[in-house]
Amino acid sequence: MRSREVLERKMLNLSLTELIIILGILFFIFGGRKIPQISKGFGLAIRNFKKGLHEPEAIDVTPTKESPAEKENPPAKGQ
């Protein structure tokens, strides 16, 4: 278990030079206009994920095929 934690720390340990190279490649691939849009979308996704973790589960209000009135008074067989 301890070796897994050490391995994860080593994998995410990036130097400044590596970060500059990665950012340069991203700038070259996506261009200057797309990078702010991508980072904004990524930030919103993280914010919504964190917000969803703290909110209680939403109640499903999707209507069913059979309404409550039909359950109480089912139609006659002849109709």
C-alpha positions in Angstrom: 0.0 0.0 0.0 2.8 2.4 0.8 4.6 1.7 -2.5 1.5 2.7 -4.4 1.4 6.1 -2.6 5.1 6.7 -3.5 4.5 5.7 -7.1 1.6 8.2 -7.4 3.7 11.0 -6.0 6.5 10.3 -8.4 4.1 10.2 -11.4 2.7 13.7 -10.6 6.0 15.3 -9.8 6.6 17.6 -12.8 9.4 20.1 -13.0 9.0 23.6 -14.4 10.7 22.7 -17.7 8.3 19.8 -18.2 5.3 22.0 -17.6 6.6 24.6 -20.0 7.0 22.0 -22.7 3.5 20.6 -22.1 2.0 24.1 -22.3 3.9 24.8 -25.5 2.6 21.7 -27.1 -1.0 22.5 -26.0 -0.6 26.1 -27.4 0.7 24.6 -30.7 -2.1 22.1 -31.0 -5.1 24.2 -29.9 -4.0 27.8 -30.6 -4.2 30.8 -28.5 -8.0 31.2 -28.7 -9.0 27.7 -27.7 -6.9 27.4 -24.6 -9.0 29.8 -22.4 -12.2 28.1 -23.6 -10.9 24.7 -22.7 -9.6 25.8 -19.3 -12.9 27.5 -18.6 -14.9 24.4 -19.5 -12.5 22.3 -17.4 -13.0 24.6 -14.4 -16.8 24.6 -14.7 -16.7 20.8 -14.9 -14.7 20.6 -11.7 -16.9 23.1 -9.9 -20.1 21.3 -10.9 -18.6 18.0 -9.8 -17.7 19.4 -6.4 -21.2 21.0 -6.1 -22.8 17.6 -6.9 -20.8 15.9 -4.2 -22.2 18.2 -1.5 -25.8 18.4 -2.7 -28.4 15.8 -1.7 -29.7 13.5 -4.4 -32.4 15.1 -6.6 -35.9 13.6 -6.4 -37.0 12.1 -9.7 -40.2 13.8 -10.8 -40.5 12.2 -14.2 -44.1 11.3 -14.9 -44.9 7.7 -15.3 -47.0 6.2 -18.0 -50.0 5.7 -15.7 -51.2 8.7 -13.8 -52.5 8.4 -10.2 -56.1 9.2 -11.3 -56.1 6.1 -13.6 -54.9 3.9 -10.7 -57.8 4.9 -8.5 -60.5 4.7 -11.3 -59.4 2.2 -13.9 -61.4 2.3 -17.2 -64.2 -0.3 -17.7 -63.4 -3.3 -19.9 -66.0 -2.4 -22.5 -64.6 1.0 -23.2 
